[in-house]
Amino acid sequence: MSKILGISAYYHDSAAALLIDGEIIAAAQEERFTRKKHDHAFPNNAINYCLSEAKISSNDLDYVVFYDRPLVKFERLLETYLRFAPRGIKSFLQAMPLWIKQKLWIPQTIQKELGLSEEKNILFCDHHESHAASAFFPSPFEDAGILTLDGVGEWTTTSISKGSKNKIDFLFEIKFPHSLGLLYSAFTYYTGFKVNSGEYKLMGLAPYGEPKYVKTIKDHLIDIKDDGSFRLNMEYFDYCTGLKMTNSKFNRLFGGSARGREGQLTQREMDIAKSIQVVTEEIMIKLAITTKKLTASDNLCLAGGVALNCVGNGKIIKEGIFKNVWIQPASGDAGGALGAALAIHYHHLGEERVLQSNGRDFQKGSYLGPAFDNQTIKKFLQKNNLPHAYVEEEDHLCEEVANLLTKDKVIGWFHGRMEFGPRALGSRSILGDARSQAMQKNLNLKIKFRESFRPFAPSVAADKAKNYFQFPEGAESPYMLVTTPVREDIRIPMTEEQKNLFGIDKLNIPRSTLPAITHVDYSARLQTVNKIDNPRYYKLLDKFYQKTGFAIFVNTSFNVRGEPIICNPEDAYKCFMRTNMDYLVLENFILDKKKQPDFHDNINWKETFELD
């Protein structure tokens, strides 16, 4: 029985994942423990959690695998600086100390931090092999085309491969500096959002704009071929040698400097967001078609940071290129820890891969993080003298919470194992009534403390998704990675006057009978919930359906802007008290905000958490 620990670290979203005899036992991001968003430090806390979940020590491990090859990445860095020398000297001088002191010594760091003997097997995996393995091996498919898209690994930025049984064969790649992920990040930077964090904001802003700059982008920035391959015009970008993503030539092309991080959003930013989203979707669709041609499979698996672009994913599905699509819920670097472990299990050890008889995936709903039982929570509540009610029966608990949701109350929901990946999937979630016209604005401004334009996602009972969305019968979206239109019969038509509005003026116009989750373009990024993966969450949806006729409510991540998703009961309580949430549900305990003692923070959390 092999025990394999996968690690990602030092670049973005450090994480650890543990595999025992091919089964995913645990996986978590370091940020959830340190409370530093996108923490890239060595993931000691995540590693310790994974080992404790399996009740083993580091000495019980057979293999430890790192998710990319640092020496090859260092080679790419040096070649890039030499190619552009003497430009980039500031960036070079900033990067070298970190590489020389830390990143080149990863085997020694792993050995030291885990207390391993020298004989312990420490292995490395290609970055895009990690992504591809994270996408294919947990999927429910015996064979699949695999498309990975991100910023950059060692050299590869895009890859197409074919997965069959226990093997992945690579067929096509695009190399640095030509990168769809870095192109999208360049526009993220230019529109005033944080790179490697704010890309989803750019995607959410796009529906407020018009695609006015598509021709400009294609004429000057990128040459797209029919097969989806592309080349960037590096005269406009600064990421190879500089400390910024774009340069003065890019500024002139779009009529001004980049927006400041907290600067006012204008129609220009909205139109730019729409334009780069359109270009991104075109490339994603063309690459998906090429994947189909190269692999001749009915199934597609996606991973890499660009695979978190749920609008693009939705367009691929709508095109009907593949019969089935599966997307790794931790598609970014964090998921590389899991993929690396899986690659060693199947590629290095040659283990047989057996599909589940029920046709389900191996990701376990991505509920792979720590859980806290009622006894642990009770000790926390009693120690801090926090007023609470205990509801023993799950039916009664869900009944009571459903009642609160019908009264427009905002609920912090904490149950079961924490999610692996950037989406809250009903374990660490904030819930609200999707029928409420005020809910979207209130959640953004009073709970999440974030930009008012950003949409919220719905959780919907899988067997009733077709009641609200243009979603195929029997299809599922368990990981909230697909955007789909709401049904025509629940939409609210716009008046002629409303149709003439531009940009953010569209925000307060209700688009459907579910205004809190319907974006300005009549779309929603939905999570379908089934009885198998999260039975309590499904039961809550069912209780709400019995009361309202709607098996759907708002689900947003349990955190505030700039903070990672909460991990433990203490994190949950702090977030609850810092915001205008009405109730907190910690497993079988319900806390009423009005009954809580005065809360005094020992930190100024709005300044402590870095705004993303």
N, C-alpha and C positions, 0 to 999 in steps of 0.2 A: 504494500500500500504506500504509494508515493505521497509525500507532503511537500508542496511547492509554494513558496512565498514569492509573490510578484511585488515589485517596488517601482514607483515613479517618483522622481524628486528633482529639485533644483531648477526647473524651468517654469512650470505652471501647474498648480493643483497637484501637489504631492499626494500620494495615496499608497495603500497597501492592499493586497488581496491574497487570500489563502485558498489553495486548492488541495483537497485530500482525495486521492484516487479518482481524480477527474471531477469531483463534486465541488461546486463553489460553496465554501463554508462561510466566508466573511469577506467584506470589502468596505473600505471607508476612506474618506479624504481627511488629510491631516488638519485642514482648516476647521473641521467640526469640533476638534478637541482643543486647539490653541486659540480659537475665536479670531484668527487672522484670515480674512477672506483671501482665497487663492494662495494660501500658504505654500511656499515652494521649498521649505526646509526639509531636511531628512525626516521621513514620517515615523518617528519613534512611537508616537501615541497611537497612530493607526496600526502599526505593526504589533504593538503590545495588545491592542484590542483584538486583532485577528487571532493571535496566539491564545489569548484568554478564552475567546469564544470556542476554540477547539480543545481547550484544556491541555495544551501542550507547551513546551518551551522551545526556544530557538535551537537547542541541541537536538530536538526531535526532527528538525527539518531535513529533508533529503537534498533539496535544491533551493537556492535563492537566486532570483533572476531580476535583472534591471531592464527596464522597458526600451532602452535604446543603447547605442554604442557611442559612448562619450569620445573616444579617440577619433572616430570617423567624423563626429560633429566638430571636434576641434580642428581637424584637417580642413573641413569646409570653411570654418571661421578664418583660419590662416590664409587659405587660398583666396578667399573673398577680399580680405584686407590687402593682400599683395597685389591682387588684380587692380584695385582701385587706388593704391598708394600714389601720392602721400595723403590723399583724402581719407578721412576717417580716423586720423591719428587719435583724436579725443576719445572716440568710441573704443578704439583698440586699447588705449591705456586704461580705460575704465573696465574693460572686459577681462584683460589678462590676469590681474591679481586673483580674481575669483576662480578662474580656470586653474591657475598654477597652485593655489592653496587648497582648492576643494574639488572641482569637477573632474580633474584628472586622476583623483585618488579614490574613486568610488569603490573598488574592491576592498581597499583597506578600511574605508569608512563603514562598509557593510559588516566586515569582519569585526571591527571594533565595537560598533553600536549594538550588534546582536550577540557579542561575546562568543563568536564562532572560532572553532579551531582552524588551523591553516588548511586542513584537508577538506573542509566543507566545500561543496560544489557551488561556486558563484559563477553564474552564467549571464550572458547578455543577449538581447534580442534586437533585431532591426526595428526601428520606430514604426514603420508602416506595416511590418509583420505583426507587431503588437496590436496595432489598430485593426488589421484584417482578422486576426485571431479573435479579438474581443467581439467582432461583429459576427463571424461565422460560427464558431464553436458553440456559443450559447444559443444560437438560433435553432428553430425546430426543423431545419432543412437538411436533407442528406447531401444535396448539392446546391450551389448558389454562385451567382456572380457577386463579387465583392468590390465595392467602390469606396476608397478612402480618400478624404480630402481634408487638408489642414493647412497650417502656416508652413512649417517645414519640420522634417525630422533630422536625419543626418544630411542627406541631399534631396531626398524625395519629398515632393509636396502633394502629389496626387498619384494614386495607384489603382490599377484594375487587376484583379486576380480571380481565380476560380477555386472555390472550395468544393471538395468532394470527399465524403466520408471523414477521414482523419488527416487530410492533406490539403494544403493551400499552394497553388502554383501561380506565380506572378507573371503577368502578360504584358503590362503597359505601365509606363510611369512618366511623370513630368518632374523636372528637377529645379531646384533653387537656382536663380531668384524668381522663377516664374511660378507664382503661387496664388491660387484663388483665395485662400485664407488670408494671406498678407494683403492682397488687393482689398478685400472687404475690411480688414483692419485699418488700412490706410484711410478709407472713407469714414470708419468709426472715429479715428483720430481727428480727421478734418472737420467732422460735424460736432466735435466737442465732447465725445464720450471716451471712456478709458479703454485702451487697447487690451485685448484678452479678457475683457469683462463687459464692455458696453455694446458688443456686437448685436446682442438681442434687442437693445434699445433702438439701434439703427433699423433693425427689421420691423420693430413695432411702430416706428415713426413713418415708415415708407407709405402706408396707405393714406396718409394725410397729404401726400405730394403727388405731382405729375411727373411722368418719365421724360422730362425735358432734356436731360443731359445724356441720354443713352447714346446718341450719335457722337457726341463729344468724347465719351468714354471709349467708344469703339474706334473712332478716328485717331485718337491720340494716345490712349493708355494701353490698349490690349488688342491683339490680333487673334481672333477666334476662328479656328478651322471647323469644318463640317463634323469632324469626329469628336469635337469638344476640346481638343488640345489647344493650347494658347501660348502666346508669348507676350510678356509685358514690356512696355517701353520704359526702360529704367532711367531715362532722362528726367522723369517726373517723380521718382521715389528716392527716399533717403535712407531706407532701412538696411541697405547693404553696409553702409559705412558711417551713417550718422546716428544721432540720438533721437531723431524724429522719423515719422513714417513718410512724410511728404516734404517737398521743397518749394522754393519760391516759384519755380516754373509751374508746378501744380497749382499754386495759389493764383497765378495769373490766368490759368486755364479756366478756373471757376470763379473768377472775379473778386478775389479777396482772400484775406488770411483765414486760417482755421478758426472756428468758433472757440471761445474760451470755455473751460470746463463747466462753469456755471452761467455762461452767457445766455442771452435770450435766444430762443429758437425762432427762426424766421422761415418764410416760405422757401427760401433758398435751400436751407438744410433739409426740409421736407422733400423738395423736388430731387435733391441729390440722393437722399436715402431711397426714394422710389426708383431712381435710375439705376443705382448700383444693385438694388435687389432684382430688378428686371434682368440685368446682365448676368448676375449670379445664377438666377433660375435657368436662363438659356444655356449656360455652360453645364449646369447640373443635369439638365435634361439630355443634352447632346452626349455627355459622358455616360449617362445611363443607357442610352441607345447603343453606344459603342460597347459597353459592358455586355449588353444582350447579344450583340453580334459576335463578340470574342468568346463568350462562354456558352451560348445557346441554352442557358438555364431559364427556367420559369420563375426563379427566385432571386431576389436582390437583397444583399446585406450592406448596410452603410455604417461607417464610423469615421472618426476624425472630427475636429472642431466644426467644420462646415456642415457636418451631418446634424448639428443642433439647429440648423436653419429650417425650422419646421414648415415655413411657407414653401421653401424649395422642395422639401420632402413631399408635401401635399401635392405639388405640381407634378412631381415624378409619378406619384400614385394615380393622379387624375389622367395622365397620358396613357395609362394602361400598358406600359412597356413590359412590365412583369406581372405575373399573376399574384405574387406575394412579395411583400417588402418587410424586412425586419431591421430595426435600427438599434444599435447599442445605446442604452440610456445614459451611460457614462462615456459619451463619444470622444470627449477631449482627452487630455493627457492622463487624467485620473484613471480612465478606463484602460490605459496602456499597461497599468500594473496587472490588471486581470488578464488582458490579452497575452502579456508576456508569460504568465504562469500557464495559460492554456496552450501556448505555442510549445513550451517545453514538454508538457504532458503528451501532446499528440505528435509533434515533429521530432523532438529530441528522443523521447522514450518510445515513440511509435505505438502508443496505446490505442486500442480499438474504440471507436466512437459509436455508441448505440443510442438511437433516438428514443424519446419517450413515447410510449404506446398511445397516450392521449393527445399527441400532436402538439403539446405545449413546449415552450422554450425551457432553457436551463437557468434562466436569470432569477428565478424565484420572486418575480415581481420587482426585482431590484431592492427588495427589503433585506439588505445584507449587513446593516450596521447594528449597533448595540440596542438592546431593549432594557427596560427597567420595570420590574414587577411591582405589584401593588404594595408589597411589604416595604420595598425600598422607598417608594413614593410616600408612604405613610410616615416613615421615619423622618424624611425631609420635611414634611408638613408639620409634624409634631415638634421637631427640633426648632423650627422657626415660628411656631405658634400661629400658623396660617389657617384661618377659618375655611372649612370645607364641608362638603356633603359626600358621603360614600354611597354609591348605588351598586349593589351586589349583582343584580341580574342584568345581563347584557341587553336584553329586550327593553327593560325599563330605562336603562341608561340612554339607549338610542332614541327611545320614545321622548324622553325629556329634552335631549339635545335637539331633536327635530322640532319640538314645540318652540324652543328658543329661536331657532332659525326662522320659523314662520313669523316671529315677532320682530324680525329685522335685527336680531342680535348678531354680533360678530363673535365667533367662537375660535379660541385657540385649541387645536385638536392634537393630542399627543398619545400615540398608541403604537405598540409593537416595535419592530426593528426599524431603525432609521434608514432612509433611502440612500442608495449609492448613486451618485450622479447629481446634476444641478437641479433636478425637478423634485418638488414635494409631491408625493403620490398618495397622500392620505395617512401618513404616519407622523409627519411633522408639518402640519398644514394649518392655515387660517381659513375658516369657512364663513360664507355669507350667502344670503338669498339672491340667486341670479335674477329673480323677477324684479328686484328693487332698482328703481331708476337712480337712486342716490348712492347705491352701494359702491359702484366703480370709483366715483370721486372720493367718497369717504374713506375707502380702503387705501387709496393712493395718498391722500393728504393727511389722514388722521391715524392710520395704522402703519403703513409702510414708509411714510415720509419721503415719497418719491415723486417724480414728474407726473403731472396729471394726465398726460396723453397715453400712458402705458396701459395696455389691455390686461384683463384677467382671464384666466383659463377656467373652464368648467370641469368638474368631475361628473360623470353621467353613468348610470347603470348600463352595462354593456348591452343588455337585451332590450334597452329602450333608446339607444342612441339614435336610431333611425327616426324616432319621433320628433327630433329637433334638428338633425343635421343631414346634409346630403352625403350620407355615409353608406357604403355597401352593406347589404344584409350579411350578417355573420362576421363582418370585419371588426377588428379591435385596434385600439390605440392606447395600450396600457401605460405607456411611458411618456405621454404628453409630448410627442415629437412630431405630430402631424397637424397641420392647419386645414380645416375643411369649412365649406360654406354652411350657414344655417339654412334650414328649409325655407322655401319661398312662402309657405303658408303661415309662418310665424314672423315674417319680416313686416316692418312698418314702412310703407312707401314714403319717400321724401317728397315734399312739396316742391314746386318749381323754384320758389325762393330759397329753399334749403339746398337744392342742387347747385345753386350759384355761389354757395359759400366756399371758402378756400381754407385749407390748412386746419389749424387748431379750432377754428370756429365751428367745425363739424362735430367737435367732441361731445357736446351736450345734447345732441339730437339722438333720441332713442331709435335704435335700428331694428329692434325686434321685441317680442314679448318677454325676452330674456336679456334686457339691456345691459346688465352688469358684465356679461361675458361675450357680447356681440361687438366685434370691432367695427371700426368705421367703414370697412369694406364688406360688411356682412359675413365675416369669418370668425372662427374661434379655434383656439389651440386646445383640443379636447383630450381628456383622459377618460378612457372607458374602464369601468370597475367591474370585476367579476367576483363570484362567490369563492373562487379557489384561492386567489392571491391575497385578498384582504376581506375576509368574511364580515368583520365588524363594520368596516367602512361601507361595504355593500348594504348591510342591514340598515345603517343610518340613512342611506339614500332611499331604501325601500320604505322606511318609516316616513320620510319626508314626502315620498310619492303618495302614500296612503292619506296624508293630510292635505296635500296641495294638488295632486294630479301631475306633479313634475318630479321626475327622478333625477334631478340635476341641481347642483349648487356651485357657487364660486369656490375654487380651491387655489389659494396662493401660498407660497412658501412661508413657513413660520420663522420670520426674521424681519428686521427692518433694513432699510437701505444701507448698504455698506457692511452689513454683518452677515456672516455665514448662517445657513440654516441651523436652528438650535439642535442640540444633541441630547442633553439630559434634563431632568426636571428643574434644576436650578436655572439653566439657560431659559427654559420655557417660562418660568415664573418672572424672571427679570424682563423678558420681552413683553409679557402680558402686562406688567405694571408700568412699563415705559410707554405704552401705547394706549389707545382708546378702545381696546378689545373689551367686550362685556363679560365674557365667561372664559374660563380655562378648564379644559377637560384633560386630566392626567390619568390615563387608564380609566379606573372606575371612580375617580374622584372628580367632583365638580366644584370649581371655585368661582364665586360671584365677586366681581370687581368691587361692588359697593360695600362689601363686607370686609374687605382687606384692610389691614393696618396701613398707616402712612408709609410710603416707600421712599427711602433715601438712597440714591445711587452714590457709590464711592468713586465713581468716575463720571466724567462728562461724555456719555456714550456717543453723542452726535459728533463730537470732535475726535473721539478715540477710534471709531470705525471709519476707515477711509472710504469716502464716497466713491461709488463706482460709476 
